[in-house]
Amino acid sequence: MRHIELLSPARDLACGIEAIRHGADAVYIGAPRFGARAAAGNSVADIASLVAYAHPYGVRIYVTLNTLLRDDELTAVQLLVDELAAAGVDALITQDKRIVPASATVPRGMACVRSGIALHSSTQMDNRTPADVQARLRAGYEQTVLARELAVADIRAIHSAVPQMPLEVFVHGALCVSLSGRCYASQYCFGRSANRGECAQFCRLPFTLTDAQGHTLTDPRTGLPLHQRHLLSLKDMNRSAHLEELMDAGVSSFKIEGRLKDAAYVKNTTAYYRRRIDQIIARRPADYARASCGVSTISFHPDVAKSFNRGFTDYYLHGRTPQTVFQPLTPKAIGEGVGRVEAVRHYAVAVSSQAVFHAGDGLCYFDREGHLQGFRVNSIDAAGRLHPATMPDGLTAGTPLFRNVDAAFEAALARPTAERRVPASWHLTDADGFTLTLRASTGHTATMRFDYPHETARTPQDGALRRQLLRLGDTIFACTEADITIAMSREWFIPASVLGEWRRQVCAQLTATMAAALPQRPQTAVTEADVTPDDADGRTWPLMTCRHCLRYAYGQCPRHQTPDPAAARQWGGTLHLALADGRTFPLHFDCQRCLMTVERPR
């Protein structure tokens, strides 16, 4: 049986708590410094608070320290790692190989940071092959985050070759177009290093695709010029339909991207994937189990189409397929499709749709030039027509509509939407004074004996005792009357205040026991050859190396497609991406490996 982990992002402490309430088995959060999202740092005190909240549920807290480090930062990183260890953090997600397990043997004279916390190999280490993951295992990493662009067959091969290594994969959220850890475009163009947590999102910019002579190429299918299009901007990942397939391929941890996202996004995506994973586990209890405990009760219907997204892709999970992985018209959120425009009148828009609209909804559409436009719904009349706050331009009958803000859904998420409880049972006896036992569904128990006089009650006490033991609202536990056993030799009187205090003490003891019971994974011995430092300057790499290929995207791949003969000459030569400021970047197509690289200007 393999334990399956749902790993959710946390921008801050509040987001982390919501992730746990909505069913996360683990949460990853940024440290004050040295994380790959410089804008998502958190104090060690807040991280310690999140650990204290998480551990009674068996939820693990991972901290991202996944930037490449300068030599003059290693002392500060060591101090931070020691503080995080004292805070009870379960693992560090790292990229720089100079952060090593405490047991590592390192080359003489090599400066490094020693960590007593488990290390997870970040996706920025470009973990794509069995050899990569075997090297991580030898180096002492206890979990490996695989590269996003791997297919199921690749993941299965890695698991077969290195079954000892827990494998973590991204299943939802924004995508980097470059192979993990191999993007230097932000640093080169804007002086902001993606490997230092300061990505300027070069891949979301508009480009013009040109040939060697500077002529703008056209889309062979539509004839429209590929001018100022977001040609490197990928859709968002959504692999929710393939979770069981990924489990069977060897995945142990499903990761949701989004450390810059708000609490509403975290609530919705976590609850959505929690339900999907639980459905699989319920069907196959002999094969898979949850990685933490507690039942999350959700007050809304999770739907990831209603949270920020640029459209969805499973991103090469089954190799190259006819689906498109990019959205060249906009890098902004499109949301869910909600129908088509029937008619546009002076102050109203009639829509053919099964959706229920609300005042405050944000709707968007693409105009005839392919530009994203939008409007806010001010009101809906009795006929179901939408009255925008401002009438939109270029909206005509037949135009597909998308909703990127569902006002009612957002309002629901702004309220408390979940609580997480661990099922438990009580046993109260009058043996040896009074003895009260609380047993959690995890098997953990707390038993306390209380010296109190045996005073005969004048009336039956069973109902009063049960009511007092059911009062678990300020704890992580939940039980029903059927979960309470009262085994008394006589009807004894126990004041409600006394039994309430016993209840609080036993609950506190069991909570502490469960928090301390989080199992540790066995550590791997580390050898000197596995801890050599990285080359961090990227001088030997192109700006980007991408699985996404523009020739393939526009039907001009000579390997997998039959290119349009009329376009072959233009598309078959040297192509360039041109920014609006005049800078151009040559493209190189490695058809043998199915890769496209974005080169430095020559």
PyMOL commands that set and color helices and strands:
alter all, ss='L'
color gray80, all
select helices_A, chain A and resi 13-21+44-57+71-86+123-125+130-138+152-161+185-190+194-196+202-204+240-249+263-283+304-306+407-413+462-469+481-483+496-516+528-530+550-553+565-572
alter helices_A, ss='H'
color red, helices_A
select strands_A, chain A and resi 2-10+26-30+60-65+91-94+99-101+113-115+118-121+143-145+167-173+178-183+208-210+236-238+251-256+288-290+295-298+312-313+336-344+349-352+362-366+372-380+386-388+400-405+418-429+434-440+445-450+477-478+484-487+544-546+575-578+584-590+595-598
alter strands_A, ss='S'
color yellow, strands_A
deselect
rebuild
show_as cartoon
